[in-house]
Amino acid sequence: MIPLRNSLPYDIIMNDVFVQECPFCRSSHVLLPLKPDDVKSMYGGGRKITLVFPCCHGTVRIIDADQDYLLANRPIRGK
């Protein structure tokens, strides 16, 4: 079972990937430096990336993704 505290929900709007809230600085509606094809290449653990949030430069290692969530290698959400 995937631990939810390691997951980050995302949305694809037009050709941009957004998160509702940065897990580090709590900024809202953050545009990620990813494209939808980058996210699709991570489905099933196919590719791993280090994601740098543009709002505060917090970093997290993304190890997997699906159609709703990005999965990090460590907890990034509250309880």
C-alpha distance (Angstrom), angle and dihedral (degrees) to the residues before:
residue distance angle dihedral
M1 . . .
I2 3.81 . .
P3 3.81 112.9 .
L4 3.81 107.3 -123.0
R5 3.79 92.4 -147.9
N6 3.83 87.4 66.2
S7 3.79 93.4 51.5
L8 3.77 132.1 87.7
P9 3.81 120.9 -162.9
Y10 3.79 115.3 -135.1
D11 3.79 139.1 -175.8
I12 3.78 131.7 -149.2
I13 3.79 112.1 -143.4
M14 3.78 116.6 179.8
N15 3.83 100.3 -38.4
D16 3.82 97.5 -31.7
V17 3.79 132.5 96.0
F18 3.82 117.0 -136.9
V19 3.79 137.3 179.6
Q20 3.79 120.1 -153.7
E21 3.80 93.0 -133.0
C22 3.80 136.5 9.2
P23 3.82 109.2 -117.8
F24 3.81 90.7 -142.8
C25 3.83 109.7 42.1
R26 3.84 98.7 13.4
S27 3.82 94.1 -125.5
S28 3.79 111.0 161.1
H29 3.81 129.3 -124.7
V30 3.81 96.8 12.3
L31 3.80 117.7 -170.6
L32 3.80 107.8 -139.4
P33 3.81 122.8 -143.8
L34 3.82 89.8 -116.3
K35 3.76 135.7 100.5
P36 3.81 124.2 -143.9
D37 3.82 90.3 -105.6
D38 3.83 89.5 56.2
V39 3.80 89.9 54.9
K40 3.81 92.7 46.5
S41 3.80 90.2 52.5
M42 3.83 88.2 59.5
Y43 3.83 94.6 54.7
G44 3.78 110.3 123.7
G45 3.80 93.7 8.8
G46 3.79 92.6 -66.5
R47 3.79 94.9 140.8
K48 3.80 133.8 14.3
I49 3.80 125.0 -151.6
T50 3.78 140.3 179.3
L51 3.78 106.9 -123.3
V52 3.82 117.9 -152.8
F53 3.79 114.0 -163.0
P54 3.82 109.9 -134.8
C55 3.81 93.9 -146.5
C56 3.82 99.3 61.6
H57 3.84 105.2 -2.5
G58 3.80 91.9 -116.0
T59 3.79 111.3 158.1
V60 3.76 134.1 -146.5
R61 3.81 133.1 172.4
I62 3.83 111.6 -121.6
I63 3.79 110.3 -152.6
D64 3.80 102.4 171.7
A65 3.79 142.7 4.6
D66 3.76 141.7 -167.8
Q67 3.80 133.5 -176.8
D68 3.82 92.8 -72.2
Y69 3.80 110.7 23.0
L70 3.77 143.2 42.2
L71 3.82 112.0 -143.8
A72 3.81 119.4 -142.9
N73 3.79 128.0 -160.2
R74 3.83 91.1 -122.0
P75 3.81 138.1 31.1
I76 3.80 112.3 -74.3
R77 3.82 101.7 162.4
G78 3.76 132.1 65.7
K79 3.80 123.0 -105.5
